């Protein structure tokens, strides 16, 4: 029991003898500033990325309504939507064209993947054209979409982006 009291007294003496607390407050203030700034910057980045996605999908929707044929096959379909999205997305390092062919669910579709929120996420560039509020592939296609069938088709289709 005496040992516990002695250790407690030594701790009290040690911490009370540290004197000026400004260095501790300074460290705490800088930590607080860093913690507060990091999420805000992350939120700004994420907001900007999502704004870019939304803006590009809105552009694609307008082009699809005009029956734009980006690849010259005489059709206006998912190929054109994916190519147009790729063509007009502001950062080519953060966008790709994806092909998903799944004979089990009947999926044979071209769409895009965008690096956002620190990960690559798949999006449906025709989402607004087909009246969906969300552009995430899982939200639009549900269980029909299985990401394990995703293949990068950027090299094949990016040549149509003018």
C-alpha positions in Angstrom: 0.0 0.0 0.0 2.8 2.4 0.9 4.4 1.7 -2.6 1.2 2.7 -4.4 1.0 5.9 -2.4 4.7 6.6 -3.0 4.3 6.1 -6.8 1.2 8.3 -6.8 3.0 11.1 -5.0 6.0 10.8 -7.4 3.6 11.1 -10.4 1.9 14.1 -8.9 5.3 15.8 -8.1 6.6 14.9 -11.6 3.6 16.3 -13.5 3.3 19.4 -11.4 7.0 20.2 -11.7 6.8 20.3 -15.5 6.4 24.0 -15.2 5.2 26.0 -18.2 2.4 24.2 -20.1 2.8 26.1 -23.3 4.7 23.4 -25.2 1.9 20.9 -24.4 -0.7 23.4 -25.4 1.2 24.2 -28.6 1.4 20.5 -29.5 -2.3 20.1 -28.7 -3.2 23.1 -30.8 -1.2 21.9 -33.7 -2.7 18.5 -33.4 -6.2 20.0 -33.3 -5.4 22.1 -36.4 -4.1 19.1 -38.3 -7.0 16.9 -37.3 -9.5 19.7 -38.3 -7.7 20.5 -41.6 -7.2 16.9 -42.8 -10.9 16.0 -42.9 -11.9 19.3 -44.4 -9.3 18.9 -47.2 -10.4 15.3 -47.7 -14.1 16.5 -47.9 -13.1 19.2 -50.4 -11.3 16.7 -52.5 -14.2 14.2 -52.3 -16.7 16.9 -53.1 -14.6 18.0 -56.1 -14.3 14.4 -57.3 -18.0 13.8 -57.0 -18.8 17.2 -58.7 -16.6 16.1 -61.6 -18.4 12.7 -61.8 -21.8 14.4 -61.7 -20.9 17.1 -64.2 -19.5 14.5 -66.6 -22.5 12.3 -66.4 -24.8 15.3 -67.0 -22.8 16.0 -70.1 -23.0 12.4 -71.3 -26.8 12.4 -70.7 -27.1 15.5 -73.0 -25.1 13.8 -75.7 -27.1 10.6 -75.4 -30.3 12.6 -75.9 -28.8 13.9 -79.1 -28.0 10.2 -80.1 -24.3 10.9 -80.3 -22.4 7.9 -81.8 -18.9 8.2 -80.4 -17.5 5.0 -81.9 -19.2 5.2 -85.3 -21.2 1.9 -85.1 -24.5 3.6 -85.9 -25.8 3.1 -82.4 -26.1 5.3 -79.3 -25.5 2.9 -76.4 -23.3 2.0 -73.4 -20.2 2.1 -75.5 -20.8 5.7 -76.4 -21.7 6.6 -72.8 -18.5 5.1 -71.5 -16.3 6.6 -74.2 -17.9 10.1 -73.8 -17.5 9.9 -70.0 -13.8 8.9 -70.4 -13.3 11.6 -73.0 -14.8 14.4 -70.9 -13.7 13.4 -67.4 -11.2 16.0 -66.3 -8.4 13.7 -64.9 -7.5 10.8 -67.3 -5.3 9.3 -64.5 -8.5 8.8 -62.4 -10.8 7.3 -65.0 -11.0 4.0 -67.0 -13.4 2.2 -69.2 -14.6 -1.2 -67.9 -16.3 -4.1 -69.7 -18.3 -6.6 -67.7 -19.6 -9.7 -69.4 -21.3 -12.2 -67.2 -23.2 -15.0 -69.0 -24.8 -16.1 -65.7 -26.7 -12.8 -65.2 -26.8 -11.7 -68.8 -24.7 -8.7 -68.2 -22.6 -7.4 -71.2 -22.0 -3.8 -70.5 -19.5 -1.0 -70.8 -19.2 1.6 -68.1 -16.5 3.6 -66.2 -14.4 3.3 -63.1 -13.2 6.5 -61.3 -10.7 6.9 -58.6 -12.6 8.7 -55.8 -12.7 8.6 -52.0 -9.3 6.9 -52.1 -10.4 3.9 -54.1 -11.5 2.9 -57.6 -15.3 2.8 -57.8 -17.5 1.8 -60.8 -20.1 4.2 -62.1 -22.9 4.0 -64.6 -22.4 6.9 -67.1 -26.0 6.4 -68.3 -27.5 6.7 -64.8 -29.2 10.0 -65.2 -30.2 9.2 -68.8 -32.0 6.2 -67.5 -33.5 8.2 -64.6 -31.4 6.8 -61.7 -30.5 9.2 -58.8 -27.3 7.3 -58.0 -24.5 6.6 -60.5 -22.8 3.8 -58.6 -23.0 0.5 -60.6 -24.4 -1.5 -57.7 -27.2 1.0 -57.2 -28.2 1.0 -60.8 -27.7 -2.7 -61.7 -28.2 -4.4 -58.3 -27.4 -8.2 -58.2 -27.1 -8.4 -62.0 -23.8 -6.6 -61.6 -20.9 -8.7 -60.3 -17.6 -6.8 -60.2 -15.5 -10.0 -60.4 -16.3 -9.9 -64.1 -14.9 -6.4 -64.6 -12.1 -6.1 -67.2 -10.2 -2.9 -68.0 -11.1 -2.0 -71.6 -9.6 1.5 -71.6 -7.0 0.6 -74.2 -9.6 -0.8 -76.6 -12.2 2.0 -76.4 -10.2 5.1 -75.5 -9.2 5.5 -79.1 -12.8 6.6 -79.8 -12.4 9.5 -77.4 -11.5 12.5 -79.7 
